[in-house]
Amino acid sequence: MNFEDAIEKAVNEIKSNHDKIINDWCKAYMAQRYKEGKSIEPGSFTLCEQVPTFHIGKDCMVKRYWFEDGTPEFSNKNE
């Protein structure tokens, strides 16, 4: 298998298992919070997702995920 085929296979596996990967990651995060004595009640933390941006000459297919305590406030530039 050449490099391009290996990359395509890895990307396809991630795409087909995306929901399970995120679900497992969230469960692990909640378990860690619980172990540390932090709340896992709704509103105590939020999973944030950054939508990919595309730059001239460079496609970015990566989404960024992270957790924030509480419910973050997002500004709406369209208001």
N, C-alpha and C positions, 0 to 999 in steps of 0.2 A: 504494500500500500504506500503510495507516495504522500508527500506532505499535504498537498491540496485535498486529497481524498480523506486523509485523517482529520483535517480541520473541518471539512464538510460533515463528516460522520459525527464529530464531537458537537458541532453546532446543531445538527438535527436531533441528537439525543437530548441536548439541553432544551431545545424548543418543544419537543414532544413531552418532556417531563417538567416543564416550567412550573405548572401549578403545584405539583407535588414537592418540588424543590422549595418554593416559597412557603408552602404549608409546613414542611418539616423545619425550615429555618425559624418560622414564627413560633412553633411549638418549643423549639430549643430556647429561644429568647424568653418566652414566658416561663419556662422551667427555671431558667437562670434568675429571672426577676423574683420568682417565688422563693427560690433557695436563699436569695439575698434579703428576703423579708419585704420586698417591694410589692406594691399592689399590681394585680393583673386584672382588675376590674375595668370594664369599658370606660374609656376616657382617660385612663391612667398612662397610656402610651399610644403612639400612632406609628404605623408603618408608612413611611413616605416613599414616593417613587418619582424619580426624575425622568421626564420624557426625553428620549434621545434628541440631540440636535444635529443638524446636518450643516457642515461647513463646505464652502466652495472647494471642490477638488478632494474632499475627504468625507466619506460617509461614516457616520458613527452609529453602530447598531447596538450599543451597550446601554442598558438601562441601569440606573444607580438606585439602590434601595438602602434605607437606613431607618432606624427607630428614633423617635423623639419622645421625651416625657410629656405627658399631658396631650392636649389637642393644640397643635400649632396653628397660628394665624397666618394665612397667606394673603398677600396683597393682591388685589385685582386691578391691574393696570388699565383695564377697559372701563372702569367706573368713572 
